[in-house]
Amino acid sequence: MRGYCILILFLSLIFDTSINAQKRELRAVWIATVNNIDFPANSSMNVNDMKADYIRYLDKIRTSGLNTVIVQVRPVADTFYPSGYEPWSRYLTGEQGKSPQPYFNPLQFMIDAAHERDLDFHAWFNPYRATMNADTTLLSEKHPFYEHREWFVKYGNKYMYNPGEPEAREYVLDAIMEVVRHYDLDAVHFDDYFYPYKVQGEVFPDSITYQEHNPNKIETIEDWRRENVDYFVETLSKRIKEERPDVQFGISPFGVWRNSDVDPTGSKTKAGITNYDDLYADVVKWMKRGWLDYVIPQVYWHRKLGAAPYEEVVKWWNNNSYGTTLYIGHALYKINKWEASDEIAAQLDINKKYSNVSGSAFFSAKYLFENPKNIVQTLQRNYPFYALPPSSLKMDQTPPSKVRISQTEGDFHKGVKINWEDNTSNSNAKKYIIYRYEDFGYGVLDGQFIYKIVDKSPYASQEFIDQNIEKGKKYTYLVTALSSNKIESNRSNAITVKVGGFFSNKVKVVH
């Protein structure tokens, strides 16, 4: 009998270890609003249809096994929220500066709807871009373009804030911090657009700005441009941490930092564009200095691409992330162009080989509906159970105090009500995780047993009602507290209940 018990314990430990290995993983998708790529479907939708369209995305994202949305809330210096700095987005209402009617706050709605579905919300900002073409008649008369024309430059048939203009930088920083200050974001997110991608035959028009705003007398305009972007990233990072230490800051750069033929510390690639040399984005410096909580390089290439093979690029980032949480960006929009039908599945397998890769993000959300080469089924196979997104290594690692389930009651019609106590003055809990077990896994804190994540109320006594119960069944519940950095407390005491049988609606505590 003793040997049998030891065997059961051994098997339990193996089970516990294997499933906990997949408990923390970013599984994100970008929702692009510029040009109505993903959402809203068009800019003439009424408010109810727009809300339904967004919920349709969230439900598809959740059933695909993902846990995070990266939503573009400021696409071209216009907004999906009321702002004191920039006008309403024309991709929202069809006319820049026009508010949704009947009035509502789309950003608040999008955050709340995501959190209700246990999805993290990363607010995606494009820092400098102001137009998608040269037609300024589409800009609102209240756009900063008209008040401060000197802040903007035209390049590649588009207008953008000049990254070397100090007043423009400060204005954009303030515009982003407005959102950080007022919304329950999980992260602030940038993609790969800093200085623009180069246009053949055009010179970026900032030579005068270089002469006028170069207090450190930087010798080359290229180094000066990198310093401008460095300043922007470092300053925003510091301001976020000062104002909202619970909000992460992440960037999704172009997939190659530098090629090794130019810099021996670069990757063994022959990319025609690089972050450092073309976009003036020194991502390695940002990671070394600890300015970023996470990085999601856009490794939008297949495994056999000669100039930048997928695994070669991933391996380089794995070895050069400098303690910054690393995720990998995948190109759903290219799947049908690739020969291999299992390319994304193979990429996810490659990611598992590298210890610093902590998850993936996919561009973009509409392809979950188009489902090229059955990508949804691929994701579901790879993500069969829910996983918590990772915590930031740069943020507070202190776990909240564990809680105690104090009361459980209910009946078949009202559901099982669970109450637990938390000391509001001592605990750094922001949310609570409800674990529910039926036939196996009791006590294992793994994603497949996460039943619901709920926000912390302002009161010491917390409550959750489980209405999805069946007669005659037993359910065991545990509760853990989760900090704003997703550090989890020790588990609470366990409560097991049995729902009454055919002649009873009562819920009885049996343990």
GUTOR-95840 format. One line per 8 residues: number of its first residue (from 1); their letters; for each residue x, y, z of C-alpha. Coordinates in steps of 0.001 Angstrom, whole numbers. Layout:
! GUTOR-95840
NUM) a) X Y Z  ...
! end
This chain:
! GUTOR-95840
1) mrgycili) 0 0 0  2858 2348 877  4504 1674 -2482  1219 2401 -4241  937 5768 -2468  4508 6669 -3428  3725 5809 -7060  625 8002 -7018
9) lflslifd) 2629 10870 -5505  5338 10437 -8153  2807 10450 -10985  1137 13496 -9441  4433 15377 -9406  5075 14522 -13059  1565 15654 -13976  1965 18843 -11971
17) tsinaqkr) 5302 19748 -13548  4330 18996 -17132  1173 21050 -17217  2598 23949 -15244  5256 24305 -17942  2536 25698 -20214  790 27806 -17600  2479 31092 -18547
25) elravwia) 2541 32060 -22203  1584 35085 -24259  -909 34174 -26961  -1752 37500 -28553  -3303 38850 -31714  -3142 42316 -33227  -6421 44077 -34033  -5592 46791 -36578
33) tvnnidfp) -7904 49762 -37022  -5935 51791 -39592  -7727 51588 -42944  -10246 49375 -41101  -7940 46383 -41637  -9639 44397 -38860  -11990 46551 -36817  -14416 48202 -37282
41) anssmnvn) -15453 46398 -40453  -16149 49834 -41910  -16345 53378 -40608  -20068 53792 -41325  -21265 51133 -38863  -23792 52182 -36253  -22726 51907 -32624  -24585 48672 -31889
49) dmkadyir) -23171 46923 -34953  -19698 48174 -34091  -19922 46782 -30584  -21218 43477 -31924  -18353 43365 -34433  -15788 43807 -31671  -17423 41148 -29482  -17392 38816 -32491
57) yldkirts) -13618 39265 -32638  -13145 38664 -28931  -15216 35499 -28954  -13276 34154 -31932  -9979 35068 -30287  -10953 33369 -27037  -12120 30160 -28711  -8867 30074 -30703
65) glntvivq) -6962 29672 -27441  -5508 33176 -27233  -5276 35346 -24113  -4316 38875 -25221  -5514 41494 -27691  -3256 44256 -29005  -5708 46888 -30225  -4696 49884 -32325
73) vrpvadtf) -6279 52798 -30467  -4342 55681 -32063  -3707 54790 -35707  -2791 58103 -37407  -2630 60724 -34659  -6373 60249 -34168  -8129 58318 -31461  -10657 55676 -30462
81) ypsgyepw) -11318 57572 -27223  -12134 61153 -26204  -8854 63061 -26172  -7689 66522 -25240  -4819 66204 -27725  -6023 64652 -30968  -9343 64200 -32797  -11613 61178 -33042
89) sryltgeq) -10455 58711 -35690  -12059 58714 -39100  -11711 54914 -39099  -14235 54946 -36275  -16889 57355 -37565  -15954 58057 -41196  -14942 61621 -40437  -11966 62655 -38356
97) gkspqpyf) -13069 64673 -35345  -16604 63278 -35342  -17601 61445 -32160  -19612 58204 -32261  -23374 58711 -32119  -25041 57884 -29860  -22030 58836 -27838  -19950 56188 -26070
105) nplqfmid) -16279 55642 -25282  -15019 52851 -27578  -11744 52358 -25695  -13471 51858 -22369  -15914 49458 -23983  -13098 47495 -25649  -11084 47175 -22446  -14081 46092 -20382
113) aaherdld) -15236 43546 -22951  -11739 42056 -23210  -11308 41767 -19445  -14741 40170 -19092  -13436 37395 -21345  -10136 37016 -19436  -8218 38683 -22264  -5439 41153 -21509
121) fhawfnpy) -5678 44483 -23337  -2579 46127 -24819  -3244 49610 -26213  -1373 49959 -29506  -153 53437 -30477  1618 54564 -33615  3820 57347 -32228  4539 59553 -35256
129) ratmnadt) 2301 58752 -38237  -314 61443 -38972  -1752 60471 -42379  -1858 57479 -44702  -1572 59697 -47785  -883 63316 -48699  -4538 64396 -48608  -4695 66737 -45607
137) tllsekhp) -8299 67668 -46383  -9275 64514 -44488  -7803 65933 -41280  -10023 67539 -38694  -9690 71315 -38449  -8729 70711 -34796  -5874 68388 -35682  -2455 69527 -34373
145) fyehrewf) -1318 69598 -38019  -3095 72909 -38464  -2053 74426 -35155  1591 73377 -35354  2459 72817 -38983  6148 73089 -38056  5920 69799 -36135  5156 67736 -39234
153) vkygnkym) 7122 66528 -42232  6027 64862 -45447  7787 61705 -46593  6672 58884 -48838  3429 60720 -49596  2503 60720 -45907  2712 63236 -43094  4192 62420 -39710
161) ynpgepea) 5318 64135 -36545  9003 64988 -36930  10820 62764 -34372  13599 65352 -34106  11297 68220 -33181  11361 68457 -29341  7940 70084 -28963  6342 67480 -31225
169) reyvldai) 7901 64640 -29207  6621 66090 -25954  3146 66529 -27380  2986 62906 -28518  4310 61689 -25159  1600 63681 -23388  -1054 62304 -25745  -62 58722 -24920
177) mevvrhyd) 200 59374 -21183  -3348 60733 -21255  -4509 57173 -21987  -2119 55533 -19527  -3438 57777 -16781  -7145 57175 -17300  -7644 53578 -18468  -7143 50104 -17029
185) ldavhfdd) -4561 49033 -19592  -2421 45956 -19260  243 47411 -21545  1231 50227 -23880  2368 48840 -27235  4283 50175 -30253  4852 48328 -33489  7782 48831 -35900
193) yfypykvq) 7091 52391 -37082  9583 54913 -35710  11424 56734 -38458  9620 55562 -41598  10681 52774 -43901  12923 54271 -46569  11448 55336 -49887  13713 54969 -52885
201) gevfpdsi) 14777 58303 -54304  13598 60340 -51295  15610 61862 -48465  13897 62242 -45112  13448 66037 -44735  15021 66690 -41337  18388 68273 -42177  17287 71675 -40848
209) tyqehnpn) 15884 70075 -37686  19226 68313 -37252  21046 71643 -37357  18582 73408 -35035  17990 70686 -32430  21319 68965 -31903  22471 70202 -28472  24861 67258 -27995
217) kietiedw) 26588 68019 -31312  26121 64469 -32586  28330 64094 -35637  26067 62134 -37969  22404 62627 -38705  21893 58863 -38403  23169 58783 -34810  21119 61878 -34042
225) rrenvdyf) 17975 60170 -35311  18694 57155 -33110  19143 59456 -30124  15747 61043 -30857  14034 57651 -30785  16056 56594 -27724  14864 59687 -25887  11248 58993 -26813
233) vetlskri) 11337 55351 -25706  13260 56017 -22483  11083 58973 -21501  7829 57146 -22124  9107 54127 -20201  9965 56258 -17181  6681 58155 -17270  4629 54975 -17470
241) keerpdvq) 6456 53482 -14493  6068 56680 -12458  2388 57127 -13250  1240 53503 -13549  3777 50940 -12330  1166 48265 -13064  1228 48916 -16844  3756 47171 -19089
249) fgispfgv) 5511 48814 -22025  6274 46666 -25042  7484 47141 -28600  7171 44946 -31695  10143 45870 -33886  11060 44766 -37366  12453 41233 -37188  16150 41985 -37790
257) wrnsdvdp) 18150 44347 -35591  21339 44344 -37710  22967 41942 -40142  26215 40316 -39022  28097 41505 -42129  27614 45053 -40849  27902 44326 -37121  29356 41032 -35824
265) tgsktkag) 26864 41113 -32939  23979 41082 -35406  22132 38067 -36767  23376 35832 -39570  20902 37353 -41981  20933 39454 -45124  17841 41532 -44499  17366 44488 -46830
273) itnyddly) 16011 46543 -43922  17126 46600 -40301  15936 48353 -37176  19206 50038 -36343  20322 51189 -39790  17035 52031 -41497  14392 52728 -38839  16886 54203 -36349
281) advvkwmk) 15467 51973 -33641  18251 50588 -31429  16135 47903 -29805  19178 46184 -28275  20035 49360 -26391  16470 49633 -25119  16566 46076 -23819  19989 46482 -22223
289) rgwldyvi) 18856 49651 -20446  15692 47976 -19142  13311 50394 -20828  11000 47658 -22154  8936 45062 -20341  8631 42947 -23453  9675 42793 -27088  7837 41046 -29967
297) pqvywhrk) 10117 40996 -33022  8098 40580 -36200  9623 37386 -37554  7300 37405 -40536  9322 34948 -42643  9145 31242 -43303  11751 28679 -42292  13460 28439 -45695
305) lgaapyee) 13795 32126 -46521  17450 32549 -47442  17856 36183 -46347  16293 35677 -42921  15308 32087 -42046  12755 31948 -39273  14775 29888 -36796  17990 31859 -37333
313) vvkwwnnn) 16176 35065 -36428  14413 33552 -33410  17695 32112 -32140  19351 35533 -32351  16597 37212 -30340  16643 34390 -27805  20360 35034 -27241  20054 38821 -27234
321) sygttlyi) 16966 39712 -25189  18950 40906 -22137  16376 39936 -19533  13497 41508 -21466  10512 39196 -21833  10614 37860 -25398  7693 36914 -27599  7694 36210 -31341
329) ghalykin) 5445 37844 -33932  3982 35593 -36667  2474 36585 -40034  -962 35055 -40496  -1437 37248 -43564  1344 35398 -45408  181 31831 -44748  -1427 31314 -48158
337) kweasdei) 1751 32529 -49887  3915 29947 -48143  4421 26516 -49597  4278 24566 -46330  783 23997 -44999  2119 23556 -41463  4426 26587 -41360  2928 28260 -38272
345) aaqldink) 2723 24948 -36396  6395 24343 -37185  7272 27874 -36053  5540 27323 -32724  7516 24097 -32290  10738 25996 -32997  9834 28584 -30351  9656 25823 -27739
353) kysnvsgs) 13319 25018 -28333  14430 28410 -27008  14186 29063 -23300  13745 32826 -23507  10776 32699 -25887  7676 33131 -23737  4896 33252 -26297  3642 34496 -29642
361) affsakyl) 1581 37219 -31265  -213 36930 -34610  -982 39516 -37284  -3811 40012 -37728  -7181 39166 -36212  -9251 39000 -39386  -7320 35918 -40495  -8867 33974 -37637
369) fenpkniv) -12102 34295 -39602  -10539 33716 -43015  -8739 30694 -41485  -6018 30189 -44105  -4747 26595 -44107  -6822 25896 -40985  -4762 28206 -38782  -7502 28323 -36125
377) qtlqrnyp) -7344 24559 -35704  -3534 24815 -35489  -3812 27348 -32692  -6411 25301 -30855  -4180 22225 -30991  -1250 24218 -29625  -3363 26050 -27054  -5866 23486 -25737
385) fyalppss) -6148 25175 -22331  -6094 28730 -21063  -2720 30173 -20038  -1944 33250 -17987  221 35812 -19791  3708 36073 -18267  4643 38676 -15700  7214 41341 -16507
393) lkmdqtpp) 10719 40692 -15226  11138 44467 -14883  8192 44974 -12529  7417 44141 -8904  7762 40405 -8232  6077 40446 -4812  3225 37910 -4627  -37 38951 -3007
401) skvrisqt) -1071 37428 305  -3073 34256 -33  -6789 34452 639  -9185 32259 2567  -12534 31002 1334  -14861 31886 4175  -18290 30844 2968  -19904 28770 233
409) egdfhkgv) -23635 28452 -359  -26262 28331 -3082  -28660 26120 -4949  -29069 24706 -8427  -31029 27703 -9718  -28931 30490 -8147  -25550 28832 -8522  -22673 28274 -6120
417) kinwednt) -21638 31460 -4317  -18082 31567 -3002  -16896 34253 -595  -13295 34873 385  -11592 37433 2556  -8720 39664 1570  -7094 42369 3665  -7523 45402 1421
425) snsnakky) -4819 47401 3200  -2076 44745 2999  -2692 42814 -195  -1381 43953 -3589  -3960 41828 -5342  -5589 43267 -8455  -7541 40206 -9588  -8467 36746 -8348
433) iiyryedf) -8299 33419 -10139  -11066 30909 -9508  -9907 27336 -10033  -12550 24637 -10417  -11953 20879 -10438  -14330 18054 -11217  -12773 14654 -11872  -9009 15152 -11631
441) gygvldgq) -6162 17601 -11029  -7234 18716 -7556  -4964 21460 -6294  -2926 21853 -9491  -2766 25557 -10350  -2783 25162 -14109  -4583 26986 -16886  -6869 24085 -17747
449) fiykivdk) -8459 24429 -14304  -8787 28228 -14363  -12510 28765 -14358  -12695 32553 -14148  -10571 35612 -13424  -12387 38368 -11548  -11465 41911 -10609  -10853 42803 -6996
457) spyasqef) -13698 44729 -5386  -12940 47627 -3016  -14225 45598 -58  -12529 43022 2171  -15125 40392 1294  -14921 39155 -2304  -17554 37103 -4112  -18010 34895 -7153
465) idqniekg) -21105 32987 -8294  -20731 29884 -10446  -23960 29392 -12355  -22681 26686 -14687  -23379 23664 -12484  -25101 20302 -12945  -27184 18246 -10556  -25472 15417 -8767
473) kkytylvt) -21953 16682 -9465  -19152 17604 -7077  -17018 20704 -7605  -13873 21733 -5766  -12840 25385 -5732  -9593 27179 -4948  -8868 30898 -5152  -5563 32678 -5699
481) alssnkie) -4802 36386 -5773  -3050 37919 -8775  -958 41086 -8637  -971 43715 -11377  2230 42076 -12642  465 38695 -12715  2399 37318 -9766  191 34689 -8162
489) snrsnait) -320 34089 -4465  -300 30729 -2745  -3593 28899 -3067  -6455 29299 -662  -8112 26542 1290  -10162 24163 -865  -13933 23908 -730  -15818 20958 -2250
497) vkvggffs) -19556 21160 -2844  -22132 18737 -4161  -25152 19908 -6115  -28369 18194 -5066  -29743 15277 -7035  -33127 14718 -8678  -35250 15677 -5645  -33058 18497 -4289
505) nkvkvvh) -31777 21851 -5516  -29476 22401 -2549  -25727 22905 -2749  -24009 21122 129  -20458 21683 1317  -18885 18234 1667  -15279 19231 2404
! end
